[in-house]
Amino acid sequence: MRWQTVRLFLWGEIPSSKLERRLLLKLDWFILSYCCLMYFTNYLDRANVNNAYVSGMRQELNMQGNDFNKINTIFTCGYIVGMIPNNLMLQVVPPRLWFPSMQIVWGVLTFCSSSVRNVEQLYAIRFFQGISEASTFVGTHYVLGSWYKPGELGKRSGIFTSSGLAGTLFSGVLQAAVYQHLQGVGGRSGWRWLFIIDGVITLPIALYGFLIFPDVPSTTQAFYLSEEERALSQDRLDSDVVHHGLSWDLAKRVFSRWRWYGCSLLFAVSGETESFGSNNLMGQWLSAVGGYTVEQVDYYPSGVTAFGIASTLVCATWTDYTRARWPVLVYMCFCCTVAAICILVWSSPTGLKFFAYYLAGASYAGQATTFAWANQICADDYQERAVVLASMNMWNNAVNAWWPLLFYPATDAPRFKKGMIAMICTCAATLGVTWLVWYLERREQRSAKRKAMENADHMRDDSPSPVEKDKPLKDE
């Protein structure tokens, strides 16, 4: 009994049969392996821009003022443009074709980044990379929600999200190694080699996706799934799902319910708690205060990501076990508020600032949990779920397009005073929206339960009594 409890806590809902256990093992291996590798290269690319900036790109491209923030803003604009179209394309084009195709596009553009001669060329490349990379995050959460039950989803979402953080972590280590060993080789700067290596890593993973990705349960033709396993993959999730054809009725269903509004608002606000890591504030701080080598500026911020990975995996495991998602957001807000206060008090010792930046890595834990929560809320309508997931990320990036320019401009390094105040306010707002979504979900569940009981009572009232069933029919 104790071993079953431990197993339930560590890996989620226990399969009810050997067939289901075998199916889950195959799904975990083939879906998670490709999605995690794909997201790893996705975040590797994003982090490489941050690390290249503090490793020579700024000087070589003669970047001034907020040019660095503009690069990220333009990427975000492309990301917003590609968000919903990419997710709707998964309703038309098999994911095994769409995901790897988009990965090839951003891999080729990554190679192009190694040859830019001015920051304007980088602007153009980053916009189109944003469009292609928009397919990965939300699309994968949609696919995960199509294969896994709510009790299995949190851990898998956490592993997927952590793979992106691992890309960020690896980028810092890779940039430091490239700077040490490839700086000047072939007449290229170390940061240019970084983009080349990134592209070399990306393209073989896309080929792997073409070969093994299983699409979704209703259309899968994966060679490694038997007919029994394909049937089970649909039966174990389809009992409460209403299937609709793709039509304008989708817009009515989405906009007449609270789910789109509540979930979009939740991630639009809570996603900004990741600003410490997404804007590499620690790297900018170390570079601005001076006294640190290029390798140290690349290495030290990796601790933020490492704590983010640990927080994500622990929290995802806990939420699958308890089925409660909201406490993770409370934990995240607490850590980020403490971190912001420690940095806001500028007279605090350097060691405390290191601690604060690392503690802020807890903000990444909310990402996997928030999307697992939305998958759970919208589990009864797969088309609505696709739109809601895409919209959550779209609205977060719509805010993120201007948020760093306003609160975290590179010119504010090393203190980022406005940013720290904004972080405290963001955490307070996140707590408020978290309560709102929790309340609305509970209200919807109570309403559904009440309707189910009323329907059951109505069916009992309409059914003939045993006496009536046995009563002989009168001759006419």
SULBEL-V342120 format. One record per backbone hydrogen bond with DSSP energy under -0.5 kcal/mol. CO is the residue of the C=O (numbers start at 0). NH is the residue of the N-H. Records with the same first field share a line. If there is no record, write none. Layout:
BEGIN
CO=NH / NH
END
This chain:
BEGIN
0=4
1=5
2=6
3=7
4=8
5=9
6=10
7=11
16=20
17=21
18=22
19=23
20=24
21=25
22=26
23=27
24=28
25=29
26=30 / 31
27=32
28=32
29=33
30=34
31=35
32=36
33=37
34=38
35=39
36=40
37=41
38=42
39=43
40=44
41=45
42=46
43=47
44=48
45=48 / 49
46=50
47=51
48=52
49=53
51=54 / 56
52=55 / 57
55=59
56=60
57=62
58=61
60=118
63=66
65=69
66=70
67=71
68=72
69=73
70=74
71=75
72=76
73=77
74=78
75=79
76=80
77=81
78=82
79=82 / 83
81=85
82=86
83=87
84=88
85=89
87=90
88=91 / 92
93=96 / 97
94=98
96=100
97=101
98=102
99=103
100=104
101=105
102=106
103=107
104=108
105=109
106=110
107=111
108=112
109=113
110=113
111=114
112=115
117=120 / 121
118=122
119=123
120=124
121=125
122=126
123=127
124=128
125=129
126=130
127=131
128=132
129=133
131=134
132=135 / 136
134=138
135=139
136=140
137=141
138=142
139=143
140=144
141=145
142=145 / 146
143=146 / 147
148=151 / 152
149=153
150=12
151=155
152=156
153=157
154=158
155=159
156=160
157=161
158=162
159=163
160=163 / 164
161=165
162=166
163=167
164=168
165=169
166=170
167=171
168=172
169=173
170=174
171=175
172=176
173=177
174=178
175=179
176=180
177=181 / 182
181=184
183=186
184=187
187=183
188=191 / 192
189=193
190=194
191=195
192=196
193=197
194=198
195=199
196=200
197=201
198=202
199=203
200=204
201=205
202=206
203=207
204=208
205=209
206=210
207=211
208=212
215=218 / 219
221=224
225=229
226=230
227=231
228=232
229=233
230=233 / 234
231=235
233=236 / 237
234=238
236=239
237=240
240=242
244=246
246=249
247=250 / 251
248=252
249=253
250=254
251=255
253=256 / 259
257=261
258=262
259=263
260=264
261=265
262=266
263=267
264=268
265=269
266=270
268=271
269=272
270=273
271=274
272=275
273=276 / 277
274=278
275=280 / 281
276=279
279=283
280=284
281=285
282=286
283=287
284=288
285=289
292=296
293=297
294=298
295=299
296=300
298=301
299=302
300=303 / 304
301=305
302=306
303=307
304=308
305=309
306=310
307=311
308=312
309=313
310=314
311=315
312=316
313=317
314=318
315=319
316=320
317=321
318=322
322=324
324=327 / 328
325=328 / 329
326=330
327=331
328=332
329=333
330=334
331=335
332=336
333=337
334=338
335=339
336=340
337=341
338=342
339=343
340=344
343=345
344=347
348=352
349=353
350=354
351=355
352=356
353=357
354=358
355=359
357=360
358=361
359=362
360=363
361=364
362=365
363=366 / 367
364=368
365=369
366=370
367=371
368=372
369=373
370=374
371=375
372=376
373=377
375=378
377=380
379=241
380=384
381=385
382=386
383=387
384=388
385=389
386=390
387=391
388=392
389=393
390=394
391=395
392=396
393=397
394=398
395=399
396=400
398=401 / 402
399=403
401=405
402=406 / 407
403=407
408=411
409=412
411=414 / 415
415=419
416=420
417=421
418=422
419=423
420=424
421=425
422=426
423=427
424=428
425=429
426=430
427=431
428=432
429=433
430=434
431=435
432=436
433=437
434=438
435=439
436=440
437=441
438=442
439=443
440=444
441=445
442=446
443=447
444=448
445=449
446=450
447=451
448=452
449=453
450=454
451=455
452=456
453=457
454=458
455=459
456=460
457=461
458=462
464=468
465=469
466=470
END
